[in-house]
Amino acid sequence: MADGRGLPFDCAPSLKLEAHERMARMQFEAVNRRIDKIEVLMERLERRLWLAVYGVVGVILAQAVQGLLAAAP
């Protein structure tokens, strides 16, 4: 838009809307970064959980093998 002198001016409601859109975009970007961090942490936790499961299964199998070796001389 231009005033009587031919110079453009900014409309206040338009500036508010742009500021709100920028703020919303920044908030969504922050949320996406947090979600990405949470996903990485969940992957790490899942790996640790599987290591624990495999460890428990390994101990159970080792005890079963020991029992079989003790039973069969």
Distance bins in CASP14 RR format, pairs under 12 A and 6 or more apart:
PFRMAT RR
TARGET T0000
AUTHOR 0000-0000-0000
RMODE 2
METHOD distances of the structure
MODEL  1
1 7 0 0 0 0 1 0 0 0 0 0 0
1 8 1 0 0 1 0 0 0 0 0 0 0
1 9 1 0 0 1 0 0 0 0 0 0 0
1 10 0 0 0 0 1 0 0 0 0 0 0
1 11 1 0 0 1 0 0 0 0 0 0 0
1 12 0 0 0 0 0 1 0 0 0 0 0
1 14 0 0 0 0 1 0 0 0 0 0 0
2 8 1 0 1 0 0 0 0 0 0 0 0
2 9 1 0 0 1 0 0 0 0 0 0 0
2 10 0 0 0 0 0 1 0 0 0 0 0
2 11 0 0 0 0 0 1 0 0 0 0 0
3 9 1 0 1 0 0 0 0 0 0 0 0
3 10 0 0 0 0 0 1 0 0 0 0 0
3 11 0 0 0 0 0 1 0 0 0 0 0
8 14 0 0 0 0 0 1 0 0 0 0 0
9 15 0 0 0 0 0 1 0 0 0 0 0
10 16 0 0 0 0 0 1 0 0 0 0 0
10 17 0 0 0 0 0 1 0 0 0 0 0
10 18 0 0 0 0 1 0 0 0 0 0 0
10 19 0 0 0 0 0 1 0 0 0 0 0
11 17 0 0 0 0 1 0 0 0 0 0 0
11 18 0 0 0 0 0 1 0 0 0 0 0
12 18 0 0 0 0 0 1 0 0 0 0 0
12 19 0 0 0 0 0 1 0 0 0 0 0
13 19 0 0 0 0 0 1 0 0 0 0 0
13 20 0 0 0 0 0 1 0 0 0 0 0
14 20 0 0 0 0 0 1 0 0 0 0 0
14 21 0 0 0 0 0 1 0 0 0 0 0
15 21 0 0 0 0 0 1 0 0 0 0 0
15 22 0 0 0 0 0 1 0 0 0 0 0
16 22 0 0 0 0 0 1 0 0 0 0 0
16 23 0 0 0 0 0 1 0 0 0 0 0
17 23 0 0 0 0 0 1 0 0 0 0 0
17 24 0 0 0 0 0 1 0 0 0 0 0
18 24 0 0 0 0 0 1 0 0 0 0 0
18 25 0 0 0 0 0 1 0 0 0 0 0
19 25 0 0 0 0 0 1 0 0 0 0 0
19 26 0 0 0 0 0 1 0 0 0 0 0
20 26 0 0 0 0 0 1 0 0 0 0 0
20 27 0 0 0 0 0 1 0 0 0 0 0
21 27 0 0 0 0 0 1 0 0 0 0 0
21 28 0 0 0 0 0 1 0 0 0 0 0
22 28 0 0 0 0 0 1 0 0 0 0 0
22 29 0 0 0 0 0 1 0 0 0 0 0
23 29 0 0 0 0 0 1 0 0 0 0 0
23 30 0 0 0 0 0 1 0 0 0 0 0
24 30 0 0 0 0 0 1 0 0 0 0 0
24 31 0 0 0 0 0 1 0 0 0 0 0
25 31 0 0 0 0 0 1 0 0 0 0 0
25 32 0 0 0 0 0 1 0 0 0 0 0
26 32 0 0 0 0 0 1 0 0 0 0 0
26 33 0 0 0 0 0 1 0 0 0 0 0
27 33 0 0 0 0 0 1 0 0 0 0 0
27 34 0 0 0 0 0 1 0 0 0 0 0
28 34 0 0 0 0 0 1 0 0 0 0 0
28 35 0 0 0 0 0 1 0 0 0 0 0
29 35 0 0 0 0 0 1 0 0 0 0 0
29 36 0 0 0 0 0 1 0 0 0 0 0
30 36 0 0 0 0 0 1 0 0 0 0 0
30 37 0 0 0 0 0 1 0 0 0 0 0
31 37 0 0 0 0 0 1 0 0 0 0 0
31 38 0 0 0 0 0 1 0 0 0 0 0
32 38 0 0 0 0 0 1 0 0 0 0 0
32 39 0 0 0 0 0 1 0 0 0 0 0
33 39 0 0 0 0 0 1 0 0 0 0 0
33 40 0 0 0 0 0 1 0 0 0 0 0
34 40 0 0 0 0 0 1 0 0 0 0 0
34 41 0 0 0 0 0 1 0 0 0 0 0
35 41 0 0 0 0 0 1 0 0 0 0 0
35 42 0 0 0 0 0 1 0 0 0 0 0
36 42 0 0 0 0 0 1 0 0 0 0 0
36 43 0 0 0 0 0 1 0 0 0 0 0
37 43 0 0 0 0 0 1 0 0 0 0 0
37 44 0 0 0 0 0 1 0 0 0 0 0
38 44 0 0 0 0 0 1 0 0 0 0 0
38 45 0 0 0 0 0 1 0 0 0 0 0
39 45 0 0 0 0 0 1 0 0 0 0 0
39 46 0 0 0 0 0 1 0 0 0 0 0
40 46 0 0 0 0 0 1 0 0 0 0 0
40 47 0 0 0 0 0 1 0 0 0 0 0
41 47 0 0 0 0 0 1 0 0 0 0 0
41 48 0 0 0 0 0 1 0 0 0 0 0
42 48 0 0 0 0 0 1 0 0 0 0 0
42 49 0 0 0 0 0 1 0 0 0 0 0
43 49 0 0 0 0 0 1 0 0 0 0 0
43 50 0 0 0 0 0 1 0 0 0 0 0
44 50 0 0 0 0 0 1 0 0 0 0 0
44 51 0 0 0 0 0 1 0 0 0 0 0
45 51 0 0 0 0 0 1 0 0 0 0 0
45 52 0 0 0 0 0 1 0 0 0 0 0
46 52 0 0 0 0 0 1 0 0 0 0 0
46 53 0 0 0 0 0 1 0 0 0 0 0
47 53 0 0 0 0 0 1 0 0 0 0 0
47 54 0 0 0 0 0 1 0 0 0 0 0
48 54 0 0 0 0 0 1 0 0 0 0 0
48 55 0 0 0 0 0 1 0 0 0 0 0
49 55 0 0 0 0 0 1 0 0 0 0 0
49 56 0 0 0 0 0 1 0 0 0 0 0
50 56 0 0 0 0 0 1 0 0 0 0 0
50 57 0 0 0 0 0 1 0 0 0 0 0
51 57 0 0 0 0 0 1 0 0 0 0 0
51 58 0 0 0 0 0 1 0 0 0 0 0
52 58 0 0 0 0 0 1 0 0 0 0 0
52 59 0 0 0 0 0 1 0 0 0 0 0
53 59 0 0 0 0 0 1 0 0 0 0 0
53 60 0 0 0 0 0 1 0 0 0 0 0
54 60 0 0 0 0 0 1 0 0 0 0 0
54 61 0 0 0 0 0 1 0 0 0 0 0
55 61 0 0 0 0 1 0 0 0 0 0 0
55 62 0 0 0 0 1 0 0 0 0 0 0
56 62 0 0 0 0 0 1 0 0 0 0 0
56 63 0 0 0 0 0 1 0 0 0 0 0
57 63 0 0 0 0 0 1 0 0 0 0 0
57 64 0 0 0 0 0 1 0 0 0 0 0
58 64 0 0 0 0 1 0 0 0 0 0 0
58 65 0 0 0 0 1 0 0 0 0 0 0
58 66 0 0 0 0 0 1 0 0 0 0 0
59 65 0 0 0 0 0 1 0 0 0 0 0
59 66 0 0 0 0 0 1 0 0 0 0 0
60 66 0 0 0 0 0 1 0 0 0 0 0
60 67 0 0 0 0 0 1 0 0 0 0 0
61 67 0 0 0 0 0 1 0 0 0 0 0
61 68 0 0 0 0 0 1 0 0 0 0 0
62 68 0 0 0 0 0 1 0 0 0 0 0
62 69 0 0 0 0 0 1 0 0 0 0 0
63 69 0 0 0 0 0 1 0 0 0 0 0
63 70 0 0 0 0 0 1 0 0 0 0 0
64 70 0 0 0 0 0 1 0 0 0 0 0
64 71 0 0 0 0 0 1 0 0 0 0 0
65 71 0 0 0 0 0 1 0 0 0 0 0
65 72 0 0 0 0 0 1 0 0 0 0 0
66 72 0 0 0 0 0 1 0 0 0 0 0
67 73 0 0 0 0 0 1 0 0 0 0 0
END
